[in-house]
Amino acid sequence: MNLSDAIALVAKDTRKNTDDAMTDRDAIDCARGEVTVEDLDVVDDATLREAYEIVLAASADDVARALR
């Protein structure tokens, strides 16, 4: 999975669990600020877990480029 696809999944999941009016950038900032790799143990969906791992591991510059 590439970073752009991972961002889309994580943003969608973050909006579902917080504020559905968030932009992708706001949702990713929220996820990167609140979620840790240890938190992912409770994520049952392997694809979603992989998406979070990719987003959390990416540099801030890579995320910003992917969000353009």
The first five atom37 places (N, CA, C, CB, O) and aatype in JSON, in Angstrom:
{
  "aatype": [12, 2, 10, 15, 3, 0, 9, 0, 10, 19, 0, 11, 3, 16, 1, 11, 2, 16, 3, 3, 0, 12, 16, 3, 1, 3, 0, 9, 3, 4, 0, 1, 7, 6, 19, 16, 19, 6, 3, 10, 3, 19, 19, 3, 3, 0, 16, 10, 1, 6, 0, 18, 6, 9, 19, 10, 0, 0, 15, 0, 3, 3, 19, 0, 1, 0, 10, 1],
  "atom_mask": [
    [1, 1, 1, 1, 1],
    [1, 1, 1, 1, 1],
    [1, 1, 1, 1, 1],
    [1, 1, 1, 1, 1],
    [1, 1, 1, 1, 1],
    [1, 1, 1, 1, 1],
    [1, 1, 1, 1, 1],
    [1, 1, 1, 1, 1],
    [1, 1, 1, 1, 1],
    [1, 1, 1, 1, 1],
    [1, 1, 1, 1, 1],
    [1, 1, 1, 1, 1],
    [1, 1, 1, 1, 1],
    [1, 1, 1, 1, 1],
    [1, 1, 1, 1, 1],
    [1, 1, 1, 1, 1],
    [1, 1, 1, 1, 1],
    [1, 1, 1, 1, 1],
    [1, 1, 1, 1, 1],
    [1, 1, 1, 1, 1],
    [1, 1, 1, 1, 1],
    [1, 1, 1, 1, 1],
    [1, 1, 1, 1, 1],
    [1, 1, 1, 1, 1],
    [1, 1, 1, 1, 1],
    [1, 1, 1, 1, 1],
    [1, 1, 1, 1, 1],
    [1, 1, 1, 1, 1],
    [1, 1, 1, 1, 1],
    [1, 1, 1, 1, 1],
    [1, 1, 1, 1, 1],
    [1, 1, 1, 1, 1],
    [1, 1, 1, 0, 1],
    [1, 1, 1, 1, 1],
    [1, 1, 1, 1, 1],
    [1, 1, 1, 1, 1],
    [1, 1, 1, 1, 1],
    [1, 1, 1, 1, 1],
    [1, 1, 1, 1, 1],
    [1, 1, 1, 1, 1],
    [1, 1, 1, 1, 1],
    [1, 1, 1, 1, 1],
    [1, 1, 1, 1, 1],
    [1, 1, 1, 1, 1],
    [1, 1, 1, 1, 1],
    [1, 1, 1, 1, 1],
    [1, 1, 1, 1, 1],
    [1, 1, 1, 1, 1],
    [1, 1, 1, 1, 1],
    [1, 1, 1, 1, 1],
    [1, 1, 1, 1, 1],
    [1, 1, 1, 1, 1],
    [1, 1, 1, 1, 1],
    [1, 1, 1, 1, 1],
    [1, 1, 1, 1, 1],
    [1, 1, 1, 1, 1],
    [1, 1, 1, 1, 1],
    [1, 1, 1, 1, 1],
    [1, 1, 1, 1, 1],
    [1, 1, 1, 1, 1],
    [1, 1, 1, 1, 1],
    [1, 1, 1, 1, 1],
    [1, 1, 1, 1, 1],
    [1, 1, 1, 1, 1],
    [1, 1, 1, 1, 1],
    [1, 1, 1, 1, 1],
    [1, 1, 1, 1, 1],
    [1, 1, 1, 1, 1]
  ],
  "atom_positions": [
    [[0.85, -1.17, 0.0], [0.0, 0.0, 0.0], [0.9, 1.24, 0.0], [-0.97, -0.01, 1.23], [1.9, 1.29, 0.73]],
    [[0.55, 2.22, -0.82], [1.35, 3.44, -0.85], [0.83, 4.43, 0.19], [1.33, 4.07, -2.26], [-0.24, 4.25, 0.77]],
    [[1.61, 5.49, 0.4], [1.27, 6.46, 1.44], [-0.05, 7.16, 1.16], [2.37, 7.49, 1.57], [-0.83, 7.38, 2.09]],
    [[-0.33, 7.51, -0.07], [-1.59, 8.19, -0.39], [-2.79, 7.33, -0.06], [-1.62, 8.59, -1.87], [-3.78, 7.82, 0.49]],
    [[-2.72, 6.05, -0.4], [-3.82, 5.13, -0.06], [-3.96, 4.98, 1.45], [-3.59, 3.74, -0.71], [-5.07, 4.94, 1.98]],
    [[-2.83, 4.89, 2.14], [-2.85, 4.77, 3.6], [-3.47, 6.0, 4.24], [-1.44, 4.54, 4.14], [-4.26, 5.9, 5.17]],
    [[-3.12, 7.17, 3.73], [-3.68, 8.41, 4.25], [-5.2, 8.43, 4.08], [-3.05, 9.63, 3.55], [-5.92, 8.81, 4.99]],
    [[-5.66, 8.01, 2.93], [-7.11, 8.0, 2.68], [-7.83, 7.1, 3.68], [-7.4, 7.53, 1.24], [-8.88, 7.49, 4.22]],
    [[-7.29, 5.92, 3.94], [-7.92, 5.0, 4.9], [-7.88, 5.53, 6.32], [-7.24, 3.64, 4.84], [-8.87, 5.48, 7.04]],
    [[-6.73, 6.05, 6.72], [-6.59, 6.56, 8.09], [-7.46, 7.8, 8.28], [-5.11, 6.9, 8.39], [-8.1, 7.94, 9.33]],
    [[-7.5, 8.68, 7.3], [-8.34, 9.88, 7.41], [-9.81, 9.49, 7.55], [-8.15, 10.79, 6.19], [-10.54, 10.05, 8.37]],
    [[-10.24, 8.53, 6.76], [-11.63, 8.08, 6.82], [-11.94, 7.48, 8.2], [-11.92, 7.04, 5.71], [-12.98, 7.77, 8.78]],
    [[-11.05, 6.65, 8.71], [-11.25, 6.02, 10.0], [-11.23, 7.06, 11.12], [-10.19, 4.96, 10.26], [-12.04, 6.99, 12.05]],
    [[-10.33, 8.01, 11.03], [-10.26, 9.06, 12.06], [-11.53, 9.89, 12.07], [-9.03, 9.97, 11.82], [-12.07, 10.19, 13.14]],
    [[-12.0, 10.26, 10.89], [-13.26, 11.03, 10.82], [-14.41, 10.23, 11.41], [-13.58, 11.42, 9.37], [-15.25, 10.78, 12.13]],
    [[-14.45, 8.93, 11.11], [-15.53, 8.07, 11.62], [-15.54, 8.05, 13.15], [-15.38, 6.65, 11.08], [-16.6, 7.97, 13.77]],
    [[-14.36, 8.13, 13.74], [-14.24, 8.02, 15.2], [-14.16, 9.37, 15.92], [-13.03, 7.21, 15.54], [-14.13, 9.41, 17.15]],
    [[-14.13, 10.46, 15.17], [-14.02, 11.77, 15.81], [-15.03, 12.74, 15.22], [-12.6, 12.34, 15.67], [-16.17, 12.83, 15.68]],
    [[-14.62, 13.47, 14.18], [-15.44, 14.53, 13.59], [-15.5, 14.31, 12.08], [-14.86, 15.94, 13.94], [-14.49, 14.47, 11.4]],
    [[-16.66, 13.96, 11.57], [-16.76, 13.65, 10.14], [-16.6, 14.87, 9.24], [-18.09, 13.0, 9.86], [-16.57, 14.74, 8.01]],
    [[-16.49, 16.06, 9.83], [-16.28, 17.27, 9.03], [-14.79, 17.59, 8.83], [-16.97, 18.44, 9.7], [-14.45, 18.54, 8.13]],
    [[-13.91, 16.8, 9.44], [-12.46, 17.05, 9.32], [-12.01, 16.9, 7.88], [-11.67, 16.09, 10.22], [-12.52, 16.07, 7.13]],
    [[-11.03, 17.71, 7.5], [-10.36, 17.53, 6.22], [-9.39, 16.35, 6.37], [-9.6, 18.83, 5.77], [-9.13, 15.9, 7.49]],
    [[-8.87, 15.86, 5.26], [-7.86, 14.79, 5.33], [-6.67, 15.25, 6.17], [-7.4, 14.38, 3.91], [-6.18, 14.51, 7.01]],
    [[-6.21, 16.48, 5.94], [-5.05, 17.0, 6.67], [-5.34, 17.03, 8.18], [-4.68, 18.42, 6.16], [-4.5, 16.6, 8.98]],
    [[-6.5, 17.53, 8.57], [-6.86, 17.59, 9.98], [-6.95, 16.19, 10.59], [-8.19, 18.32, 10.17], [-6.49, 15.95, 11.7]],
    [[-7.54, 15.27, 9.84], [-7.69, 13.91, 10.33], [-6.32, 13.23, 10.51], [-8.56, 13.09, 9.38], [-6.1, 12.53, 11.49]],
    [[-5.42, 13.44, 9.56], [-4.09, 12.83, 9.65], [-3.3, 13.46, 10.79], [-3.32, 12.99, 8.32], [-2.62, 12.76, 11.54]],
    [[-3.39, 14.78, 10.94], [-2.72, 15.44, 12.06], [-3.24, 14.89, 13.38], [-2.93, 16.97, 12.0], [-2.46, 14.65, 14.3]],
    [[-4.53, 14.7, 13.48], [-5.14, 14.14, 14.68], [-4.61, 12.73, 14.94], [-6.67, 14.13, 14.56], [-4.18, 12.41, 16.05]],
    [[-4.64, 11.89, 13.93], [-4.19, 10.5, 14.09], [-2.71, 10.45, 14.47], [-4.42, 9.71, 12.79], [-2.33, 9.69, 15.37]],
    [[-1.88, 11.23, 13.8], [-0.45, 11.22, 14.09], [-0.15, 11.77, 15.47], [0.31, 12.01, 13.04], [0.87, 11.43, 16.07]],
    [[-1.03, 12.62, 15.98], [-0.82, 13.18, 17.31], [-1.37, 12.32, 18.43], [0.0, 0.0, 0.0], [-0.92, 12.43, 19.57]],
    [[-2.33, 11.47, 18.12], [-3.03, 10.72, 19.17], [-2.74, 9.22, 19.17], [-4.49, 10.93, 19.03], [-2.78, 8.58, 20.22]],
    [[-2.47, 8.64, 18.01], [-2.33, 7.19, 17.88], [-0.85, 6.8, 17.92], [-2.99, 6.67, 16.57], [-0.01, 7.45, 17.3]],
    [[-0.55, 5.74, 18.66], [0.8, 5.19, 18.68], [0.78, 3.8, 18.06], [1.37, 5.14, 20.14], [-0.28, 3.21, 17.88]],
    [[1.94, 3.3, 17.74], [2.04, 1.95, 17.17], [1.47, 0.93, 18.16], [3.52, 1.61, 16.83], [0.86, -0.05, 17.74]],
    [[1.66, 1.16, 19.44], [1.13, 0.24, 20.45], [-0.4, 0.2, 20.43], [1.62, 0.64, 21.85], [-0.99, -0.84, 20.71]],
    [[-1.03, 1.32, 20.09], [-2.49, 1.37, 20.0], [-3.04, 0.46, 18.91], [-2.94, 2.8, 19.76], [-4.2, 0.06, 18.96]],
    [[-2.22, 0.14, 17.93], [-2.7, -0.62, 16.77], [-3.0, -2.08, 17.09], [-1.68, -0.56, 15.68], [-3.61, -2.78, 16.28]],
    [[-2.58, -2.53, 18.26], [-2.88, -3.91, 18.65], [-4.38, -4.18, 18.7], [-2.26, -4.22, 20.02], [-4.8, -5.33, 18.55]],
    [[-5.18, -3.16, 18.9], [-6.63, -3.35, 19.0], [-7.35, -3.21, 17.66], [-7.21, -2.36, 19.98], [-8.56, -3.4, 17.59]],
    [[-6.61, -2.88, 16.6], [-7.22, -2.73, 15.28], [-7.33, -4.12, 14.65], [-6.39, -1.76, 14.36], [-6.32, -4.76, 14.35]],
    [[-8.56, -4.58, 14.45], [-8.79, -5.93, 13.93], [-8.53, -6.04, 12.43], [-10.2, -6.36, 14.23], [-8.11, -7.09, 11.95]],
    [[-8.79, -4.99, 11.69], [-8.67, -5.01, 10.24], [-7.19, -4.86, 9.85], [-9.53, -3.89, 9.6], [-6.57, -3.83, 10.11]],
    [[-6.64, -5.89, 9.22], [-5.22, -5.89, 8.86], [-4.86, -4.77, 7.89], [-4.83, -7.23, 8.26], [-3.78, -4.19, 7.99]],
    [[-5.75, -4.47, 6.96], [-5.48, -3.41, 5.99], [-5.44, -2.05, 6.68], [-6.55, -3.42, 4.88], [-4.57, -1.23, 6.39]],
    [[-6.38, -1.82, 7.57], [-6.4, -0.55, 8.3], [-5.19, -0.43, 9.22], [-7.7, -0.43, 9.11], [-4.6, 0.64, 9.35]],
    [[-4.82, -1.53, 9.87], [-3.64, -1.52, 10.73], [-2.39, -1.18, 9.91], [-3.47, -2.88, 11.42], [-1.56, -0.39, 10.35]],
    [[-2.27, -1.78, 8.73], [-1.13, -1.48, 7.85], [-1.13, -0.01, 7.45], [-1.17, -2.38, 6.6], [-0.08, 0.63, 7.42]],
    [[-2.3, 0.52, 7.15], [-2.41, 1.93, 6.77], [-1.92, 2.84, 7.89], [-3.86, 2.29, 6.4], [-1.16, 3.77, 7.65]],
    [[-2.35, 2.56, 9.12], [-1.89, 3.35, 10.26], [-0.38, 3.22, 10.43], [-2.6, 2.9, 11.55], [0.3, 4.22, 10.68]],
    [[0.15, 2.02, 10.29], [1.6, 1.84, 10.42], [2.36, 2.68, 9.4], [1.97, 0.35, 10.25], [3.38, 3.28, 9.72]],
    [[1.86, 2.71, 8.17], [2.51, 3.49, 7.11], [2.44, 4.98, 7.42], [1.85, 3.2, 5.74], [3.44, 5.69, 7.3]],
    [[1.27, 5.45, 7.82], [1.1, 6.88, 8.11], [1.95, 7.28, 9.31], [-0.38, 7.21, 8.38], [2.58, 8.34, 9.28]],
    [[1.97, 6.48, 10.35], [2.75, 6.82, 11.54], [4.25, 6.78, 11.27], [2.4, 5.88, 12.68], [5.0, 7.54, 11.87]],
    [[4.69, 5.91, 10.38], [6.12, 5.77, 10.09], [6.62, 6.83, 9.09], [6.4, 4.38, 9.54], [7.82, 7.09, 9.02]],
    [[5.72, 7.42, 8.35], [6.12, 8.4, 7.33], [6.62, 9.68, 7.97], [4.94, 8.7, 6.39], [6.2, 10.06, 9.06]],
    [[7.53, 10.34, 7.28], [8.01, 11.63, 7.77], [6.93, 12.68, 7.56], [9.33, 12.05, 7.04], [6.03, 12.51, 6.73]],
    [[7.02, 13.75, 8.31], [6.06, 14.85, 8.17], [6.11, 15.42, 6.74], [6.34, 15.97, 9.2], [5.08, 15.78, 6.19]],
    [[7.29, 15.49, 6.16], [7.42, 16.01, 4.79], [6.75, 15.09, 3.79], [8.9, 16.18, 4.42], [6.08, 15.56, 2.86]],
    [[6.91, 13.78, 3.97], [6.28, 12.83, 3.05], [4.75, 12.91, 3.15], [6.75, 11.39, 3.36], [4.05, 12.86, 2.14]],
    [[4.25, 13.05, 4.37], [2.79, 13.19, 4.57], [2.3, 14.47, 3.91], [2.43, 13.18, 6.07], [1.28, 14.47, 3.22]],
    [[3.02, 15.55, 4.12], [2.6, 16.84, 3.53], [2.57, 16.75, 2.01], [3.55, 17.98, 3.97], [1.65, 17.25, 1.37]],
    [[3.58, 16.11, 1.42], [3.6, 15.94, -0.05], [2.43, 15.09, -0.51], [4.93, 15.31, -0.51], [1.82, 15.4, -1.53]],
    [[2.13, 14.05, 0.21], [1.03, 13.14, -0.18], [-0.33, 13.82, -0.04], [1.06, 11.87, 0.68], [-1.28, 13.45, -0.74]],
    [[-0.43, 14.79, 0.83], [-1.7, 15.48, 1.05], [-1.95, 16.61, 0.05], [-1.74, 16.04, 2.45], [-3.04, 17.18, 0.03]],
    [[-0.98, 16.96, -0.76], [-1.15, 18.04, -1.75], [-2.11, 17.66, -2.82], [0.17, 18.42, -2.37], [-2.37, 18.45, -3.72]]
  ]
}
